[in-house]
Every structure is written in structure tokens, then in C-alpha cells.
Amino acid sequence: MTSTQPRYKDIIKQIEELQKQADMLKAEERSKVLKEVREQIAVFEFTAGELGLKGKASLAGKKVPIRYKDDSGNTWSGRGHRPGWLNAAIKSGRKLEDFLIAV
């Protein structure tokens, strides 16, 4: 049984060396393929959606409907901190519901 151990260890060592070579070749080929794919995407002007990619939704680009408005044209969506104009109006005795826009 001891006669097979050195041979087994040699094979394991060869496997490890081959795996390192395979990893290096994969990295080289991967960068070449990625470059080619990017070039083709640019040539044909593919969009992320056409490629099946989903980006993160940006809140900055989304319009939020206005829920509150005063006579001066000041508006508030109801999100975030209550604006100063609305705080001042409430302090003067008006109610939040007075500014609610009927939807």
C-alpha cells in the first residue's frame, strides 16, 4: 500500500499544477473575450435590457406625484421632511389636510 502513495501524491501535484495553468489560460482568454464582447456591444448599440441585464433602479430619476400644494404654488410629495412653508402654515392654525390635492 505504501508503494502507491508516492504515485498518488505525484498525481495530486500534477493536478494542482495543471489547475494553475488552466486558471491562467482562462484569465487570459476571458479578458480577450470580454474585450471582443464590449466591442460588439458598442458596434451594435445594445442596451442593458436587450442583453438581459437589470440595473439598479434609481430613485433620483423617478417622479413622485405631488400630494400637497398651497395657493402660492409650493408643493410637497409627502416624502421626506415636511417643508418650511407647510410647517409655517400648520403653526398658523391650518391643517395638513387643507393642502391635500384630490387625486
For each residue, the residues with C-beta under 8 A, 3 or more apart:
1: 4 5
2: 5
3: 6 7
4: 1 7 8
5: 1 2 8 9
6: 3 9 10
7: 3 4 10 11
8: 4 5 11 12
9: 5 6 12 13
10: 6 7 13 14
11: 7 8 14 15
12: 8 9 15 16
13: 9 10 16 17
14: 10 11 17 18
15: 11 12 18 19
16: 12 13 19 20
17: 13 14 20 21
18: 14 15 21 22
19: 15 16 22 23
20: 16 17 23 24
21: 17 18 24 25
22: 18 19 25 26
23: 19 20 26 27
24: 20 21 27 28
25: 21 22 28 29
26: 22 23 29 30
27: 23 24 30 31
28: 24 25 31 32
29: 25 26 32 33
30: 26 27 33 34
31: 27 28 34 35
32: 28 29 35 36
33: 29 30 36 37
34: 30 31 37 38
35: 31 32 38 39
36: 32 33 39 40
37: 33 34 40 41
38: 34 35 41 42
39: 35 36 42 43
40: 36 37 43 44
41: 37 38 44 45 46 51
42: 38 39 45
43: 39 40
44: 40 41
45: 41 42
46: 41 50 51
47: 50 51
48: 51 53 54 55
49: 52 53 54
50: 46 47
51: 41 46 47 48
52: 49
53: 48 49
54: 48 49
55: 48
56:
57: 62
58: 61 62
59: 62
60:
61: 58
62: 57 58 59
63:
64: 77 79
65: 77 103
66: 69 75 76 77 101
67: 76 77 78 100 101 103
68: 75 76 77 78 86 96 99 100 101
69: 66 73 74 75 76 99 101
70: 73 74 85 86 89 99
71:
72: 85
73: 69 70
74: 69 70 83 85 86
75: 66 68 69
76: 66 67 68 69 82 83 86 99
77: 64 65 66 67 68 80
78: 67 68
79: 64
80: 77
81:
82: 76 86 87
83: 74 76 86 87
84: 87 88
85: 70 72 74 88 89
86: 68 70 74 76 82 83 89 90 96 99
87: 82 83 84 90 91
88: 84 85 91 92
89: 70 85 86 92 94 98 99
90: 86 87 93 94 95 96
91: 87 88
92: 88 89
93: 90
94: 89 90 98 99
95: 90 98
96: 68 86 90 99 100
97: 100
98: 89 94 95
99: 68 69 70 76 86 89 94 96
100: 67 68 96 97
101: 66 67 68 69
102:
103: 65 67
